[in-house]
Amino acid sequence: MNIIVLLAGRSSRFKKYYNTPKHLIDIKKKTMIRAAVESIKIKATYIFVVLENKFIRETVKEINKLKVKKKNI
């Protein structure tokens, strides 16, 4: 099974309060992307669709920390 995770929004509603994309915001010591992926609890291949912006390195670094099978396309 493949699970597609979209990280391609501009987080426009969060820009007023945060300087990072929504998926990198910490909630209870976890980024939103980590919390979301861990909550799915399905063994699958995760495909992350990422908006290329100035946070691309931080986003890729966070994705690589996740202990799930990932597929690059």
Phi, psi and omega in degrees: 000142175249139175238123180264125180246117182270122176237044189247008177281167181264000179053037187297327179286342182264346184301330180295331187248337185228152177259008180237162176296155183307318185292347178260000179288134179278132174230116181052048176067020174226143174290158180300323180294319178297313180300319181294312182294318179294330180286339181292318176055042177236130174282115184200178172266125182261128178247117182259126177257115189242135173285127179282118179207192184291351179257013185300318180297315179296321179295312180297319178300316179293319178298319181293337177287337184292138183266061177227160176286129183241152179234129176265133176228000000 
